[in-house]
Amino acid sequence: MRRSEIAEQDRFMLLRQREFRIAADVVADAWMSFPSVRAVAVIGSVAKALWKEVPRFSEFRRKGIEVWHECRDLDLALWIDSQEQLSALRRAPRPGRYERPTSKELVPASSASSSIYS
């Protein structure tokens, strides 16, 4: 396995985490518009710094090559005062068609002052 392939896999894992963070911001913004919502938190691997591990992909696993952890889903915690608007909350995060940002458009989470990850 070439170093360039490993570097490409690492770049993809970091991009994937950033995309999940963008999605979390969209959903959190939509939910926070409801008066009954008190807080939204991102939990799991999307919320923390990624770590190196031997992944489930056979080409890396067979050779014991470590790459950044793969974020496979987005976990959000929601604190509400009332359950009366649950149906509306389920429908709220409808950002429309999601356009994947280019790497130039991505802002590192550490420099995003309004981010929910700070």
N, C-alpha and C positions, 0 to 999 in steps of 0.2 A: 504494500500500500504506500503510495507516494505522500509526501508531506503536504502537497497541494490539495490532495483529496481530504486529508484530515482537517486542514485549515478551512476548506469549503464546508465541510460538515459542521465545524464549530461556528462559522459565520451563519449558517442556516439555523442552528439552534438558538443563537442570540437574536436573530431576526424574528424567529417564531415567538420567542418570549416577548419581544417588543410589540409584536402584533397583538398578542393576548393582552398586553397592558393598554394598548390603544382601545381595544374592545372593552376592557374593564372601565376605562374612563367614560366611554360612550354610555354604557349601561348605568354607571354610578351617577352621571349627570341626569339621565332620564329619571332614575329612581329618586334622586334628591329633590325633584320638582314636586313630589307628593308631600303634603303636610304631615302625614303620619310617619314618614321615614326620619329616623333620628341619625342613623349612621350606616355607611356601607364600607366593608373592608375586603380587600383582596387577600386571600390566604393561599397556602400551597406554594409550589415552585415558581409561580408567576410573581409572587410577592417578594421573593428573596433572591439574593445573588446566586447564579447558577454554580454548580460544582461539577468537577470532572468525574466521570465514571465510565466503565465499560458498558456500552449500550446493548440493547436487545437485538440490534441489527447484526446479522450473522457475519458479514464481512469484517466488522470491527471486533465482534465478540471472539471469533476464532483466533484472532491475532492478539487479543488482549489490549487493544488500543483504546485509550480513554479519550472521550470527547465531552463537551458540555452536556449536562442533563437535558433530556427532551421534555419540554412542556407539552402535554397532550390535551390538557383541558384548562378551563378557567373556573376557579372556585371563588365564590363571593359569599360573604356573610352580610345579612341585612337585619338591622334593628328597627323595629316598628312599634308604634304606640297602640295600633289597632289593626285588626285583621279585616276590617270592612272593605278595604280597597285591594285585596289580594288579586282579584281578577284583573283589575286595571294595572296593577304592578307587573303581572305576568306578561301583559301585552305592551307595556311601556317601552322597553328597549328595542325599538324597531328603527335602527339607523338607516335602513334602506340598503342599497347595494354598496357593499364595502369594497373600496378600491385599495389594493395593496400599495402601501407607500414605497417609494424608492429609498435606497439606503441614504441618499442625500437629504430626504425629508424627515428621516427619523432623528429624534432628539434623545440623547441619553437620559434615562430617568433621573439621574443626579442633577441635571440642569433644568428640568421641568419644574418650575416653582409651584405650579398649581396641581401637580400630580398627586394622586392619592397614595403614592408609595413613599412620600417623604416622612 
